[in-house]
Amino acid sequence: MVNISVLYAATQCICELGFYVRAINGKCTGEVKHIDTPGLGLDCVEIFHDLGDSFQLQTCTQEGINVTIFADDGCGKPLFSQYLPTGHCHPVEISNHTLAVMAKCGEE
């Protein structure tokens, strides 16, 4: 059993984080999960039950968020960090799966 989780650090903005099947010509298609970050609190939260990684949302502005992807479901073994500007689709490799991630952010 593998998990994927998010740890949200409190910020002064609202972000939506979408996970997609793929990125085509810079656009995300096939949304499989949508997360509204203000509802997460400070704990690691499972996203996908079958993947063994986690995400930590570190900073949030109306322009985007910083995300760290971890190799475990407890936000303890960092793989890499990436800045996600709002509205831009980014392909990411997670546990040998390629997904796309897109953030949409705004001030609270």
Backbone as CSV, one residue per row, in Angstrom:
resi,resn,N_x,N_y,N_z,CA_x,CA_y,CA_z,C_x,C_y,C_z
1,MET,0.841,-1.172,0.000,0.000,0.000,0.000,0.891,1.241,0.000
2,VAL,0.576,2.170,-0.867,1.369,3.375,-1.022,0.454,4.589,-0.868
3,ASN,0.980,5.678,-0.300,0.171,6.871,-0.078,0.847,8.098,-0.656
4,ILE,0.063,9.119,-0.933,0.605,10.419,-1.303,-0.113,11.439,-0.436
5,SER,0.638,12.355,0.156,0.071,13.260,1.151,0.483,14.693,0.897
6,VAL,-0.232,15.621,1.525,0.102,17.039,1.455,0.236,17.587,2.861
7,LEU,1.261,18.379,3.096,1.379,19.137,4.335,1.257,20.599,3.960
8,TYR,0.293,21.303,4.546,0.035,22.694,4.196,0.544,23.591,5.310
9,ALA,1.394,24.543,4.979,1.873,25.529,5.934,0.981,26.759,5.851
10,ALA,0.590,27.279,6.995,-0.321,28.412,7.031,0.250,29.605,6.269
11,THR,-0.579,30.241,5.458,-0.161,31.385,4.662,-1.280,32.411,4.662
12,GLN,-1.071,33.513,3.979,-2.066,34.573,3.887,-2.767,34.560,2.534
13,CYS,-2.866,33.433,1.881,-3.574,33.381,0.608,-4.316,32.068,0.458
14,ILE,-5.118,32.004,-0.560,-5.906,30.810,-0.853,-5.380,30.213,-2.150
15,CYS,-5.074,28.929,-2.129,-4.644,28.238,-3.347,-5.491,27.001,-3.573
16,GLU,-5.695,26.691,-4.825,-6.284,25.425,-5.242,-5.191,24.664,-5.951
17,LEU,-5.009,23.411,-5.607,-3.991,22.577,-6.239,-4.688,21.436,-6.952
18,GLY,-4.493,21.358,-8.281,-5.114,20.309,-9.070,-4.078,19.318,-9.568
19,PHE,-4.430,18.038,-9.532,-3.590,16.958,-10.064,-4.280,16.416,-11.301
20,TYR,-3.519,16.273,-12.379,-4.078,15.926,-13.684,-3.364,14.714,-14.281
21,VAL,-4.050,14.057,-15.203,-3.483,12.886,-15.874,-2.279,13.277,-16.721
22,ARG,-2.339,14.439,-17.399,-1.221,14.831,-18.257,-1.220,16.322,-18.562
23,ALA,-0.059,16.748,-19.073,0.093,18.119,-19.583,0.292,18.021,-21.086
24,ILE,-0.560,18.720,-21.853,-0.460,18.739,-23.308,-0.356,20.188,-23.755
25,ASN,0.745,20.514,-24.435,0.979,21.880,-24.913,0.812,22.920,-23.809
26,GLY,1.322,22.593,-22.619,1.275,23.529,-21.500,-0.056,23.606,-20.778
27,LYS,-1.020,22.752,-21.148,-2.329,22.743,-20.496,-2.557,21.416,-19.796
28,CYS,-3.103,21.491,-18.590,-3.422,20.281,-17.834,-4.756,19.710,-18.309
29,THR,-4.816,18.393,-18.455,-6.060,17.729,-18.855,-6.313,16.531,-17.958
30,GLY,-7.578,16.221,-17.761,-7.962,15.041,-17.003,-7.735,15.178,-15.506
31,GLU,-8.375,16.144,-14.859,-8.189,16.335,-13.421,-8.620,15.083,-12.659
32,VAL,-7.724,14.606,-11.781,-8.022,13.431,-10.971,-8.177,13.777,-9.496
33,LYS,-7.690,14.948,-9.082,-7.813,15.361,-7.686,-7.712,16.871,-7.605
34,HIS,-8.509,17.455,-6.732,-8.509,18.904,-6.519,-8.455,19.150,-5.016
35,ILE,-7.550,20.037,-4.580,-7.386,20.328,-3.161,-7.466,21.835,-2.955
36,ASP,-8.305,22.258,-2.026,-8.342,23.646,-1.592,-7.451,23.737,-0.358
37,THR,-6.303,24.387,-0.489,-5.298,24.367,0.576,-5.748,24.946,1.909
38,PRO,-6.611,25.970,1.989,-6.972,26.483,3.315,-7.651,25.452,4.211
39,GLY,-8.249,24.432,3.655,-8.932,23.421,4.455,-8.041,22.322,5.007
40,LEU,-6.755,22.329,4.698,-5.903,21.210,5.072,-5.324,21.285,6.475
41,GLY,-5.099,22.469,7.019,-4.429,22.581,8.309,-2.945,22.315,8.166
42,LEU,-2.295,21.869,9.240,-0.843,21.691,9.246,-0.398,20.238,9.174
43,ASP,-1.316,19.284,9.091,-0.951,17.869,9.070,-0.715,17.373,7.648
44,CYS,0.018,16.289,7.520,0.134,15.596,6.238,-1.211,14.940,5.938
45,VAL,-1.700,15.140,4.740,-3.017,14.622,4.361,-2.855,13.735,3.128
46,GLU,-3.419,12.544,3.174,-3.344,11.636,2.026,-4.102,12.207,0.836
47,ILE,-3.475,12.085,-0.346,-4.156,12.497,-1.572,-4.520,11.275,-2.391
48,PHE,-3.499,10.571,-2.891,-3.724,9.345,-3.665,-3.325,8.150,-2.820
49,HIS,-4.222,7.220,-2.697,-4.000,6.050,-1.853,-2.886,5.138,-2.377
50,ASP,-2.698,5.054,-3.696,-1.780,4.079,-4.280,-0.365,4.577,-4.575
51,LEU,-0.072,5.856,-4.323,1.270,6.383,-4.565,1.945,6.650,-3.225
52,GLY,3.248,6.422,-3.145,3.933,6.488,-1.868,4.676,7.773,-1.602
53,ASP,4.217,8.880,-2.080,4.907,10.140,-1.888,3.985,11.131,-1.193
54,SER,4.549,12.269,-0.819,3.767,13.322,-0.189,4.193,14.673,-0.734
55,PHE,3.353,15.670,-0.535,3.643,17.038,-0.937,3.620,17.928,0.289
56,GLN,4.475,18.938,0.279,4.409,19.966,1.297,4.293,21.308,0.589
57,LEU,3.205,22.021,0.843,3.020,23.358,0.302,3.666,24.315,1.288
58,GLN,4.737,24.997,0.855,5.536,25.763,1.797,5.182,27.230,1.860
59,THR,5.091,27.895,0.735,4.724,29.302,0.723,3.681,29.527,-0.351
60,CYS,2.875,30.542,-0.120,1.755,30.799,-1.008,1.609,32.302,-1.174
61,THR,1.542,32.743,-2.414,1.239,34.138,-2.721,0.173,34.124,-3.805
62,GLN,-0.316,35.286,-4.189,-1.301,35.301,-5.263,-0.685,34.905,-6.594
63,GLU,0.656,34.878,-6.683,1.336,34.483,-7.923,1.612,32.988,-8.012
64,GLY,1.577,32.249,-6.902,1.844,30.820,-6.948,2.254,30.255,-5.608
65,ILE,2.692,28.983,-5.630,3.101,28.298,-4.407,4.417,27.561,-4.629
66,ASN,5.129,27.314,-3.532,6.298,26.447,-3.536,5.873,25.088,-2.997
67,VAL,6.191,24.033,-3.735,5.807,22.676,-3.371,7.064,21.832,-3.257
68,THR,7.152,21.034,-2.201,8.206,20.028,-2.089,7.557,18.664,-2.202
69,ILE,8.141,17.807,-3.033,7.651,16.438,-3.195,8.563,15.526,-2.387
70,PHE,7.956,14.642,-1.616,8.679,13.743,-0.720,8.552,12.295,-1.158
71,ALA,9.498,11.466,-0.749,9.531,10.054,-1.117,8.789,9.174,-0.119
72,ASP,8.094,9.778,0.837,7.325,9.007,1.801,5.982,9.684,2.040
73,ASP,5.106,9.005,2.763,3.778,9.574,2.998,3.711,10.413,4.269
74,GLY,4.867,10.665,4.908,4.890,11.461,6.119,5.611,12.786,5.983
75,CYS,5.881,13.234,4.759,6.572,14.495,4.488,7.941,14.541,5.163
76,GLY,8.710,13.452,5.074,9.998,13.394,5.754,11.217,13.203,4.869
77,LYS,11.062,12.682,3.656,12.198,12.400,2.776,12.061,13.191,1.477
78,PRO,12.604,14.430,1.427,12.406,15.274,0.244,13.070,14.724,-1.018
79,LEU,12.335,14.794,-2.137,12.880,14.449,-3.450,13.319,15.708,-4.186
80,PHE,12.413,16.690,-4.306,12.745,17.965,-4.942,11.697,19.008,-4.606
81,SER,12.060,20.266,-4.784,11.138,21.384,-4.591,10.907,22.073,-5.922
82,GLN,9.714,22.638,-6.090,9.375,23.310,-7.336,8.427,24.457,-7.040
83,TYR,8.627,25.583,-7.739,7.704,26.702,-7.659,6.633,26.510,-8.727
84,LEU,5.367,26.637,-8.359,4.253,26.487,-9.290,3.544,27.829,-9.439
85,PRO,3.848,28.572,-10.510,3.118,29.830,-10.729,1.649,29.526,-10.994
86,THR,0.780,30.384,-10.506,-0.652,30.155,-10.671,-1.028,30.089,-12.156
87,GLY,-1.840,29.085,-12.491,-2.331,28.931,-13.851,-1.417,28.216,-14.823
88,HIS,-0.217,27.811,-14.395,0.714,27.109,-15.282,0.723,25.616,-14.961
89,CYS,0.648,24.798,-15.971,0.637,23.348,-15.820,2.075,22.813,-15.788
90,HIS,2.375,21.960,-14.795,3.730,21.426,-14.632,3.698,19.904,-14.550
91,PRO,4.366,19.218,-15.479,4.479,17.766,-15.342,5.445,17.428,-14.207
92,VAL,5.115,16.408,-13.406,5.973,15.954,-12.311,6.040,14.436,-12.328
93,GLU,7.174,13.909,-11.910,7.388,12.460,-11.825,7.236,12.056,-10.362
94,ILE,6.246,11.193,-10.087,5.969,10.755,-8.730,5.872,9.239,-8.725
95,SER,6.788,8.580,-8.014,6.779,7.113,-7.914,6.650,6.457,-9.279
96,ASN,7.466,6.890,-10.231,7.477,6.361,-11.589,6.180,6.603,-12.356
97,HIS,5.383,7.569,-11.915,4.176,7.993,-12.622,4.355,9.456,-13.010
98,THR,4.020,9.797,-14.228,4.057,11.193,-14.636,2.647,11.766,-14.516
99,LEU,2.537,12.807,-13.704,1.277,13.520,-13.516,1.520,14.980,-13.863
100,ALA,0.479,15.760,-13.875,0.610,17.200,-14.058,-0.034,17.878,-12.845
101,VAL,0.563,18.990,-12.431,0.079,19.735,-11.263,-0.108,21.186,-11.678
102,MET,-1.208,21.793,-11.213,-1.425,23.204,-11.493,-2.016,23.870,-10.253
103,ALA,-1.470,25.039,-9.924,-1.974,25.832,-8.809,-2.751,27.025,-9.320
104,LYS,-3.797,27.393,-8.583,-4.526,28.634,-8.817,-4.612,29.334,-7.472
105,CYS,-3.989,30.506,-7.373,-3.863,31.184,-6.091,-4.400,32.602,-6.133
106,GLY,-4.751,33.088,-4.956,-5.197,34.470,-4.790,-5.056,34.877,-3.338
107,GLU,-5.066,36.168,-3.073,-4.947,36.668,-1.698,-6.232,36.407,-0.931
108,GLU,-6.106,36.184,0.386,-7.239,36.006,1.260,-7.937,37.310,1.515
